[in-house]
Amino acid sequence: MPKYIDFLGLGIAGNFALHLDQAGEAEDFKDIITADEAAPKGMFPFYLPCDKHDAKSMLSTYPLDAKKIKLPQKDVNIQAEPEVGLICNLEYDDAKKISKITPTHFGAYNDCSIRVKGASKISDKKNWGISSKGISDTLFKIDKFEIGGIMDSFSIASFLRRDGKVHAYGEDVELNGYSYFYSQLIHWILNQVNTQKDFGPLEPILSYIKDCNYPSKAIISIGATRYTPYGESTFLDAGDEVIIAVYNHEISSLKEVLGSIESSSYDNTKMSVLTQKVL
């Protein structure tokens, strides 16, 4: 049985400055009003651990794979999206709204996405079948999801290996470079899940949670980082290898991480690495 088969899968759109512009998705959110300019634009489901819901039956397909990405049959452009994934415990109040979210582990995550204009909802581009997403087999335990915790020491970088050459795909950034992080992010997620309506590219998350009988655990991807010029202009082809590294920058330099990637030799005590062959 897949490891996260019973986990709710949610993602966050627009939690890193300029990513939506690079992905060509900023126009989709032009009518979404946020609390402040830096706030994320909304949440989307990428996996619903149930098959009883009126909409989005496609999201009941388990999409996560730690080894490969399968391109869709139709001729569309696919981009990797380097992110941090959080494993979370969920609690509900008497009104069946989420009352508490507790992140327990974190690691490298690929919110691989279809690039197509005119999709009615974000989730239309997120789950086209098995092996359309990815999360690393190596996760780190979160001591506390706040300043002074383990995540202060981590950065994320991503690469694409093509024809034997390694290219920087996403910028190398510290995790605290996310627009919303720690308690601000948790408070935002709680409010967003409990209040988000079916509007524009967004969907009513809470109604999906009800259909899935209120899962107690979730994977929440907290937003894609910015691309390098190469990553922004390069779509995935069969034969590529996507590599996303969430690494302890107090122990390892980016140069050392790149050396590990070039040799395909990773120290799991220092980094969470997701490597996916594109098929």
C-alpha atoms as a printed R data frame, in Angstrom:
    type eleno elety resid chain resno       x      y       z
1   ATOM     1    CA   MET     A     1   0.000  0.000   0.000
2   ATOM     2    CA   PRO     A     2   1.357  3.487  -0.828
3   ATOM     3    CA   LYS     A     3   2.751  5.214   2.232
4   ATOM     4    CA   TYR     A     4   0.463  8.256   2.196
5   ATOM     5    CA   ILE     A     5  -2.684  6.637   0.761
6   ATOM     6    CA   ASP     A     6  -4.861  7.946   3.636
7   ATOM     7    CA   PHE     A     7  -3.364 11.446   3.738
8   ATOM     8    CA   LEU     A     8  -5.180 14.519   2.427
9   ATOM     9    CA   GLY     A     9  -3.049 16.259  -0.214
10  ATOM    10    CA   LEU     A    10  -3.108 20.075  -0.272
11  ATOM    11    CA   GLY     A    11  -0.929 22.710  -1.882
12  ATOM    12    CA   ILE     A    12  -0.453 26.461  -1.552
13  ATOM    13    CA   ALA     A    13  -0.347 28.844  -4.493
14  ATOM    14    CA   GLY     A    14   1.705 32.029  -4.457
15  ATOM    15    CA   ASN     A    15   3.767 31.633  -1.289
16  ATOM    16    CA   PHE     A    16   7.070 32.643  -2.886
17  ATOM    17    CA   ALA     A    17   7.564 36.013  -4.548
18  ATOM    18    CA   LEU     A    18   7.377 36.039  -8.372
19  ATOM    19    CA   HIS     A    19   6.810 32.293  -8.852
20  ATOM    20    CA   LEU     A    20   3.284 32.737 -10.240
21  ATOM    21    CA   ASP     A    21   4.585 35.260 -12.763
22  ATOM    22    CA   GLN     A    22   7.305 32.842 -13.877
23  ATOM    23    CA   ALA     A    23   4.770 30.024 -14.175
24  ATOM    24    CA   GLY     A    24   2.425 32.173 -16.269
25  ATOM    25    CA   GLU     A    25  -0.317 31.880 -13.647
26  ATOM    26    CA   ALA     A    26  -0.484 35.393 -12.177
27  ATOM    27    CA   GLU     A    27  -3.401 36.316 -14.467
28  ATOM    28    CA   ASP     A    28  -5.446 33.412 -13.049
29  ATOM    29    CA   PHE     A    29  -5.444 35.092  -9.647
30  ATOM    30    CA   LYS     A    30  -6.167 38.667 -10.706
31  ATOM    31    CA   ASP     A    31  -9.566 38.675  -8.963
32  ATOM    32    CA   ILE     A    32  -8.333 37.063  -5.727
33  ATOM    33    CA   ILE     A    33  -8.102 39.611  -2.918
34  ATOM    34    CA   THR     A    34  -5.606 38.758  -0.150
35  ATOM    35    CA   ALA     A    35  -5.042 40.174   3.316
36  ATOM    36    CA   ASP     A    36  -1.760 41.733   2.231
37  ATOM    37    CA   GLU     A    37   0.403 41.851  -0.862
38  ATOM    38    CA   ALA     A    38   2.742 39.090   0.354
39  ATOM    39    CA   ALA     A    39  -0.032 36.660   1.299
40  ATOM    40    CA   PRO     A    40  -0.452 33.395  -0.641
41  ATOM    41    CA   LYS     A    41  -3.269 33.407  -3.180
42  ATOM    42    CA   GLY     A    42  -5.065 30.269  -2.092
43  ATOM    43    CA   MET     A    43  -4.991 26.518  -1.563
44  ATOM    44    CA   PHE     A    44  -5.730 23.616  -3.865
45  ATOM    45    CA   PRO     A    45  -6.244 19.866  -3.462
46  ATOM    46    CA   PHE     A    46  -3.872 17.541  -5.303
47  ATOM    47    CA   TYR     A    47  -5.044 14.281  -3.721
48  ATOM    48    CA   LEU     A    48  -8.322 13.350  -2.024
49  ATOM    49    CA   PRO     A    49  -8.152 10.037  -0.104
50  ATOM    50    CA   CYS     A    50 -11.684  9.003  -1.025
51  ATOM    51    CA   ASP     A    51 -13.808  8.321  -4.069
52  ATOM    52    CA   LYS     A    52 -17.004  9.930  -2.832
53  ATOM    53    CA   HIS     A    53 -17.106 13.519  -3.977
54  ATOM    54    CA   ASP     A    54 -19.209 15.306  -6.539
55  ATOM    55    CA   ALA     A    55 -16.324 17.074  -8.227
56  ATOM    56    CA   LYS     A    56 -12.700 16.223  -8.862
57  ATOM    57    CA   SER     A    57 -12.976 12.450  -9.068
58  ATOM    58    CA   MET     A    58  -9.584 12.594 -10.815
59  ATOM    59    CA   LEU     A    59  -8.048 13.646  -7.499
60  ATOM    60    CA   SER     A    60  -8.780 10.247  -5.949
61  ATOM    61    CA   THR     A    61  -5.863  8.819  -7.964
62  ATOM    62    CA   TYR     A    62  -2.788  8.496  -5.731
63  ATOM    63    CA   PRO     A    63  -0.134 10.658  -7.464
64  ATOM    64    CA   LEU     A    64   2.954 10.461  -5.246
65  ATOM    65    CA   ASP     A    65   6.120  8.675  -6.343
66  ATOM    66    CA   ALA     A    66   9.624  9.022  -4.910
67  ATOM    67    CA   LYS     A    67  11.372  7.630  -8.007
68  ATOM    68    CA   LYS     A    68   9.662  8.798 -11.189
69  ATOM    69    CA   ILE     A    69   7.409 11.262 -12.975
70  ATOM    70    CA   LYS     A    70   5.162  9.930 -15.714
71  ATOM    71    CA   LEU     A    71   4.344 12.496 -18.360
72  ATOM    72    CA   PRO     A    72   0.677 12.667 -19.388
73  ATOM    73    CA   GLN     A    73  -0.440 11.094 -22.644
74  ATOM    74    CA   LYS     A    74  -1.607 14.378 -24.123
75  ATOM    75    CA   ASP     A    75   0.865 16.817 -25.626
76  ATOM    76    CA   VAL     A    76   1.240 19.444 -22.890
77  ATOM    77    CA   ASN     A    77   4.142 21.201 -21.229
78  ATOM    78    CA   ILE     A    78   5.145 19.905 -17.779
79  ATOM    79    CA   GLN     A    79   7.316 21.756 -15.268
80  ATOM    80    CA   ALA     A    80   8.751 20.530 -11.998
81  ATOM    81    CA   GLU     A    81   7.896 22.710  -9.014
82  ATOM    82    CA   PRO     A    82  10.491 22.504  -6.222
83  ATOM    83    CA   GLU     A    83   8.841 22.812  -2.837
84  ATOM    84    CA   VAL     A    84   8.942 21.814   0.795
85  ATOM    85    CA   GLY     A    85   6.332 19.270   1.807
86  ATOM    86    CA   LEU     A    86   5.011 19.156   5.375
87  ATOM    87    CA   ILE     A    87   3.584 16.026   6.991
88  ATOM    88    CA   CYS     A    88   0.845 17.284   9.301
89  ATOM    89    CA   ASN     A    89  -1.621 16.050  11.898
90  ATOM    90    CA   LEU     A    90  -5.117 17.530  11.632
91  ATOM    91    CA   GLU     A    91  -7.630 18.094  14.402
92  ATOM    92    CA   TYR     A    92 -11.272 19.180  14.072
93  ATOM    93    CA   ASP     A    93 -13.683 21.077  16.308
94  ATOM    94    CA   ASP     A    94 -17.327 20.226  17.025
95  ATOM    95    CA   ALA     A    95 -18.371 22.141  13.916
96  ATOM    96    CA   LYS     A    96 -16.143 19.876  11.825
97  ATOM    97    CA   LYS     A    97 -13.773 22.651  10.888
98  ATOM    98    CA   ILE     A    98 -10.031 22.205  11.207
99  ATOM    99    CA   SER     A    99  -9.020 23.543  14.608
100 ATOM   100    CA   LYS     A   100  -5.349 22.572  14.724
101 ATOM   101    CA   ILE     A   101  -2.571 21.743  12.263
102 ATOM   102    CA   THR     A   102   0.642 20.253  13.627
103 ATOM   103    CA   PRO     A   103   3.546 19.833  11.187
104 ATOM   104    CA   THR     A   104   5.610 16.797  12.235
105 ATOM   105    CA   HIS     A   105   8.094 16.223   9.367
106 ATOM   106    CA   PHE     A   106   9.390 18.041   6.290
107 ATOM   107    CA   GLY     A   107  11.300 17.233   3.139
108 ATOM   108    CA   ALA     A   108  11.777 17.707  -0.589
109 ATOM   109    CA   TYR     A   109   8.603 17.755  -2.658
110 ATOM   110    CA   ASN     A   110   7.806 18.128  -6.367
111 ATOM   111    CA   ASP     A   111   4.472 19.775  -7.172
112 ATOM   112    CA   CYS     A   112   4.898 18.866 -10.841
113 ATOM   113    CA   SER     A   113   2.375 20.817 -12.929
114 ATOM   114    CA   ILE     A   114   0.834 21.077 -16.366
115 ATOM   115    CA   ARG     A   115   1.401 24.463 -17.963
116 ATOM   116    CA   VAL     A   116  -1.773 25.320 -19.833
117 ATOM   117    CA   LYS     A   117  -3.727 28.546 -20.071
118 ATOM   118    CA   GLY     A   118  -7.423 28.622 -19.347
119 ATOM   119    CA   ALA     A   119  -7.675 25.821 -16.778
120 ATOM   120    CA   SER     A   120 -10.682 26.585 -14.589
121 ATOM   121    CA   LYS     A   121  -9.114 25.393 -11.316
122 ATOM   122    CA   ILE     A   122  -5.552 25.042 -10.031
123 ATOM   123    CA   SER     A   123  -6.101 21.353  -9.324
124 ATOM   124    CA   ASP     A   124  -6.896 20.725 -13.011
125 ATOM   125    CA   LYS     A   125  -3.132 21.008 -13.613
126 ATOM   126    CA   LYS     A   126  -1.901 19.064 -10.597
127 ATOM   127    CA   ASN     A   127  -2.908 15.380 -10.744
128 ATOM   128    CA   TRP     A   128  -3.087 13.690 -14.132
129 ATOM   129    CA   GLY     A   129  -2.577 10.177 -12.775
130 ATOM   130    CA   ILE     A   130  -0.130  7.956 -10.939
131 ATOM   131    CA   SER     A   131   3.450  9.260 -10.568
132 ATOM   132    CA   SER     A   132   2.509 12.865 -11.282
133 ATOM   133    CA   LYS     A   133   3.876 14.202  -7.973
134 ATOM   134    CA   GLY     A   134   6.765 13.386  -5.686
135 ATOM   135    CA   ILE     A   135   7.946 13.461  -2.087
136 ATOM   136    CA   SER     A   136  11.318 12.308  -0.793
137 ATOM   137    CA   ASP     A   137  11.673  9.079   1.151
138 ATOM   138    CA   THR     A   138  13.966 11.018   3.509
139 ATOM   139    CA   LEU     A   139  12.103 13.394   5.830
140 ATOM   140    CA   PHE     A   140  13.298 15.308   8.878
141 ATOM   141    CA   LYS     A   141  11.403 15.471  12.150
142 ATOM   142    CA   ILE     A   142  10.243 18.949  13.139
143 ATOM   143    CA   ASP     A   143  11.145 19.859  16.706
144 ATOM   144    CA   LYS     A   144   9.077 23.043  16.624
145 ATOM   145    CA   PHE     A   145   7.530 24.850  13.672
146 ATOM   146    CA   GLU     A   146   8.749 28.281  14.740
147 ATOM   147    CA   ILE     A   147  11.834 30.460  14.800
148 ATOM   148    CA   GLY     A   148  14.632 28.641  16.602
149 ATOM   149    CA   GLY     A   149  13.553 25.246  15.281
150 ATOM   150    CA   ILE     A   150  15.320 22.856  12.934
151 ATOM   151    CA   MET     A   151  13.915 24.397   9.766
152 ATOM   152    CA   ASP     A   152  15.853 27.640  10.328
153 ATOM   153    CA   SER     A   153  18.944 25.721   9.215
154 ATOM   154    CA   PHE     A   154  17.609 24.435   5.883
155 ATOM   155    CA   SER     A   155  17.586 25.632   2.292
156 ATOM   156    CA   ILE     A   156  16.079 24.253  -0.913
157 ATOM   157    CA   ALA     A   157  17.669 23.974  -4.342
158 ATOM   158    CA   SER     A   158  16.670 22.032  -7.435
159 ATOM   159    CA   PHE     A   159  18.315 20.718 -10.572
160 ATOM   160    CA   LEU     A   160  17.571 18.982 -13.849
161 ATOM   161    CA   ARG     A   161  19.889 16.328 -15.215
162 ATOM   162    CA   ARG     A   162  19.591 16.222 -19.010
163 ATOM   163    CA   ASP     A   163  21.907 14.397 -21.411
164 ATOM   164    CA   GLY     A   164  24.339 13.820 -18.556
165 ATOM   165    CA   LYS     A   165  24.593 17.501 -17.574
166 ATOM   166    CA   VAL     A   166  23.241 18.990 -14.340
167 ATOM   167    CA   HIS     A   167  21.458 22.347 -14.629
168 ATOM   168    CA   ALA     A   168  20.231 24.566 -11.784
169 ATOM   169    CA   TYR     A   169  16.431 24.509 -12.118
170 ATOM   170    CA   GLY     A   170  15.199 26.453  -9.076
171 ATOM   171    CA   GLU     A   171  16.966 29.134  -7.071
172 ATOM   172    CA   ASP     A   172  18.900 28.184  -3.952
173 ATOM   173    CA   VAL     A   173  16.905 29.784  -1.112
174 ATOM   174    CA   GLU     A   174  16.560 29.445   2.648
175 ATOM   175    CA   LEU     A   175  13.241 28.049   3.837
176 ATOM   176    CA   ASN     A   176  12.516 31.194   5.814
177 ATOM   177    CA   GLY     A   177  12.421 32.967   2.440
178 ATOM   178    CA   TYR     A   178   8.830 31.803   2.033
179 ATOM   179    CA   SER     A   179   6.386 34.719   2.177
180 ATOM   180    CA   TYR     A   180   4.374 33.052   4.940
181 ATOM   181    CA   PHE     A   181   6.099 30.597   7.257
182 ATOM   182    CA   TYR     A   182   5.817 29.167  10.748
183 ATOM   183    CA   SER     A   183   2.873 30.443  12.847
184 ATOM   184    CA   GLN     A   184   1.807 32.973  10.221
185 ATOM   185    CA   LEU     A   185   1.541 30.180   7.671
186 ATOM   186    CA   ILE     A   186  -0.364 27.829   9.992
187 ATOM   187    CA   HIS     A   187  -2.883 30.529  10.903
188 ATOM   188    CA   TRP     A   188  -3.337 31.347   7.239
189 ATOM   189    CA   ILE     A   189  -3.874 27.673   6.283
190 ATOM   190    CA   LEU     A   190  -6.434 27.199   9.052
191 ATOM   191    CA   ASN     A   191  -8.431 30.193   7.893
192 ATOM   192    CA   GLN     A   192  -8.065 29.360   4.210
193 ATOM   193    CA   VAL     A   193  -9.162 25.736   4.503
194 ATOM   194    CA   ASN     A   194 -12.161 26.635   6.656
195 ATOM   195    CA   THR     A   195 -13.358 29.603   4.572
196 ATOM   196    CA   GLN     A   196 -12.163 29.160   0.972
197 ATOM   197    CA   LYS     A   197 -15.051 29.268  -1.495
198 ATOM   198    CA   ASP     A   198 -15.536 27.987  -5.023
199 ATOM   199    CA   PHE     A   199 -14.301 31.144  -6.744
200 ATOM   200    CA   GLY     A   200 -12.057 31.688  -9.728
201 ATOM   201    CA   PRO     A   201  -9.222 29.109  -9.663
202 ATOM   202    CA   LEU     A   202 -10.025 28.145  -6.045
203 ATOM   203    CA   GLU     A   203 -12.210 25.357  -4.649
204 ATOM   204    CA   PRO     A   204 -14.154 24.693  -1.416
205 ATOM   205    CA   ILE     A   205 -11.553 22.639   0.431
206 ATOM   206    CA   LEU     A   206 -13.687 22.014   3.502
207 ATOM   207    CA   SER     A   207 -16.422 20.306   1.496
208 ATOM   208    CA   TYR     A   208 -13.823 17.936   0.012
209 ATOM   209    CA   ILE     A   209 -12.556 17.183   3.513
210 ATOM   210    CA   LYS     A   210 -16.110 16.299   4.555
211 ATOM   211    CA   ASP     A   211 -16.464 13.980   1.549
212 ATOM   212    CA   CYS     A   212 -13.271 12.225   2.645
213 ATOM   213    CA   ASN     A   213 -14.577 11.716   6.184
214 ATOM   214    CA   TYR     A   214 -12.195 14.194   7.814
215 ATOM   215    CA   PRO     A   215  -8.689 12.756   7.367
216 ATOM   216    CA   SER     A   216  -6.454 13.018  10.418
217 ATOM   217    CA   LYS     A   217  -3.245 13.510   8.426
218 ATOM   218    CA   ALA     A   218  -2.190 15.620   5.469
219 ATOM   219    CA   ILE     A   219   0.679 16.403   3.171
220 ATOM   220    CA   ILE     A   220   0.787 20.150   2.606
221 ATOM   221    CA   SER     A   221   3.170 21.527   0.002
222 ATOM   222    CA   ILE     A   222   3.893 25.095   1.021
223 ATOM   223    CA   GLY     A   223   4.645 26.711  -2.330
224 ATOM   224    CA   ALA     A   224   7.044 26.511  -5.250
225 ATOM   225    CA   THR     A   225  10.216 28.562  -5.167
226 ATOM   226    CA   ARG     A   226  11.474 30.773  -7.995
227 ATOM   227    CA   TYR     A   227  13.009 29.245 -11.103
228 ATOM   228    CA   THR     A   228  16.405 29.999 -12.528
229 ATOM   229    CA   PRO     A   229  16.260 31.347 -16.106
230 ATOM   230    CA   TYR     A   230  16.963 27.769 -17.259
231 ATOM   231    CA   GLY     A   231  14.165 26.311 -15.138
232 ATOM   232    CA   GLU     A   232  11.669 28.968 -16.184
233 ATOM   233    CA   SER     A   233  12.164 28.195 -19.871
234 ATOM   234    CA   THR     A   234  12.659 24.399 -19.711
235 ATOM   235    CA   PHE     A   235   9.875 21.821 -19.666
236 ATOM   236    CA   LEU     A   236  10.359 18.160 -18.804
237 ATOM   237    CA   ASP     A   237  11.209 15.526 -21.401
238 ATOM   238    CA   ALA     A   238  11.419 11.750 -21.129
239 ATOM   239    CA   GLY     A   239  14.910 10.825 -19.991
240 ATOM   240    CA   ASP     A   240  15.341 13.832 -17.715
241 ATOM   241    CA   GLU     A   241  15.957 13.506 -13.992
242 ATOM   242    CA   VAL     A   242  14.442 16.013 -11.572
243 ATOM   243    CA   ILE     A   243  16.451 16.537  -8.380
244 ATOM   244    CA   ILE     A   244  15.161 18.581  -5.439
245 ATOM   245    CA   ALA     A   245  17.360 18.952  -2.360
246 ATOM   246    CA   VAL     A   246  16.304 20.333   1.017
247 ATOM   247    CA   TYR     A   247  19.624 20.581   2.820
248 ATOM   248    CA   ASN     A   248  21.146 21.830   6.066
249 ATOM   249    CA   HIS     A   249  23.061 24.930   4.970
250 ATOM   250    CA   GLU     A   250  24.874 25.108   8.308
251 ATOM   251    CA   ILE     A   251  26.539 21.777   7.530
252 ATOM   252    CA   SER     A   252  26.686 21.642   3.717
253 ATOM   253    CA   SER     A   253  27.391 24.323   1.131
254 ATOM   254    CA   LEU     A   254  25.556 24.522  -2.180
255 ATOM   255    CA   LYS     A   255  28.813 23.484  -3.860
256 ATOM   256    CA   GLU     A   256  28.874 20.310  -1.753
257 ATOM   257    CA   VAL     A   257  25.219 19.619  -2.553
258 ATOM   258    CA   LEU     A   258  25.939 20.026  -6.258
259 ATOM   259    CA   GLY     A   259  28.853 17.617  -5.922
260 ATOM   260    CA   SER     A   260  26.548 15.047  -4.322
261 ATOM   261    CA   ILE     A   261  24.065 15.466  -7.154
262 ATOM   262    CA   GLU     A   262  26.701 15.120  -9.856
263 ATOM   263    CA   SER     A   263  27.882 11.864  -8.265
264 ATOM   264    CA   SER     A   264  24.350 10.728  -7.257
265 ATOM   265    CA   SER     A   265  25.635 10.122  -3.731
266 ATOM   266    CA   TYR     A   266  23.552 11.617  -0.929
267 ATOM   267    CA   ASP     A   267  24.032 11.877   2.830
268 ATOM   268    CA   ASN     A   268  20.531 11.508   4.240
269 ATOM   269    CA   THR     A   269  21.618 12.912   7.591
270 ATOM   270    CA   LYS     A   270  22.260 16.288   5.942
271 ATOM   271    CA   MET     A   271  19.668 16.501   3.186
272 ATOM   272    CA   SER     A   272  16.273 15.354   1.997
273 ATOM   273    CA   VAL     A   273  16.679 14.608  -1.699
274 ATOM   274    CA   LEU     A   274  13.973 13.743  -4.195
275 ATOM   275    CA   THR     A   275  15.243 12.272  -7.473
276 ATOM   276    CA   GLN     A   276  12.687 11.412 -10.143
277 ATOM   277    CA   LYS     A   277  13.287  9.960 -13.577
278 ATOM   278    CA   VAL     A   278  10.960 11.411 -16.193
279 ATOM   279    CA   LEU     A   279   9.171  8.743 -18.217
